[in-house]
Amino acid sequence: MTACLGLLSTSQLMAAPDLTKAATDACKCLEAPYAQTAIAMDAAKTAQQSGDMAKLLELQQQMMAVLQASTDCFEALSKKYPKIDKDDELKKQVSDLTQKMCPNPMTGS
């Protein structure tokens, strides 16, 4: 019986999702939106000051495309890490790790 429990706990450890790897993958999903947001904020200030509405619209479209790619990336992660996707506590742990590993440059957190 003890040997069976030992095997069970060992197999559960081996099957446990790698939260650090998941957070690293999440950071990759956030790279483009973070970079694009910084660029867009600067460009938006300039466009607002000059009244260039066409530039503002262009920036909005670019940002939407980047956000869609990021959304697609996170959807792929939910398939890559189904155990995390189905467990709110694991999701929170990955989210916390992600914030530490790649904080939002616009908020500093």
N, C-alpha and C positions, 0 to 999 in steps of 0.2 A: 504494500500500500504506500509506504513512504517513497519507494523508488518511483512509483507511478506519479505521485505528487511532484517529485523532483523533476521528472520528465515533462510533466504538464507545465510547471513554472518555467522551465528552461525553454520549452517550445513557445510559450507566451512571450518570453523576453526576446526570442529570435524574431517573432512575428510583430513585435512592437514597432510602430512607425518611427522613423528617424525624424524627430521634431526639428533638429538643427538643419538637416537637409531640406525639409519642407520650408523652413524659414528662409533658407538661402534661395530656394526656388521662388518663393514669394517676393524676395528682394529683386530678383531678375524681372518679375512681372511689373514691379514698380519703377524700374530704372527709367524707362521711356516717359511715363507720366510725370515723374519728378523733374526730369530734364526739360520736357516740353513746357511744364508749368512755369518754370523759371524763365524760359525764353519768352513765353507768351505774356507773362506779367510785365516784363520790360517793354516788349513790343506794344502791348495794349496801352501802357502809359503814354508812349510816344504817339500812338494812333489817336488816343483820346485828346491829347493836347493839340494835335493838328486837325482833329475832326475827320479823320480818314475812316469813314464807316466801312468802306470796302475792305480795308485792312483788318478791322475788327471782325468782320464776318469771316474773312479768310482764317484768322487766328482761331475763331470759334470752330470752324470746320476741321482745322488741323487737330485741335484739342479733342474733338469728338472722335476722330479716327484713332488717335493715340489711346483714348479711354476705351474704345471698343476693342482694340488689340490687347489692352491690359485685362479687360473683362474676359476675353477669350482665353488668355493665359491662365487666369485664376480658375476658369471652368475646367481647363485641362488639368490643373493641380488637384481639383476635387476628384477627378478620375484616377490620377496617379496615386493619390493618398486617400483611398476610400474610408479607411478607419478613422482618419482625422476628420474627414468631411462629415461623418456620422456621429461624432462625439464633440459636444459643445466645449467640454473642458480641454480636450486636446486642441481644438480650434483656438481657444483663448491662449493656451500656452504658445502655440505657433505665432499668434498675433503679437503677443508680448515679446517673443524672441525677434520677430521681424522688426518691430519698432526699435529694439535695441541694436540690431544689426544694420539696419538701414533707415534711420530716422527721416521723417519728412523734412526736407531742407527748408520748406516754406514756414513750418511751424516750430522747427527745432526739436520735434518729438516724434 
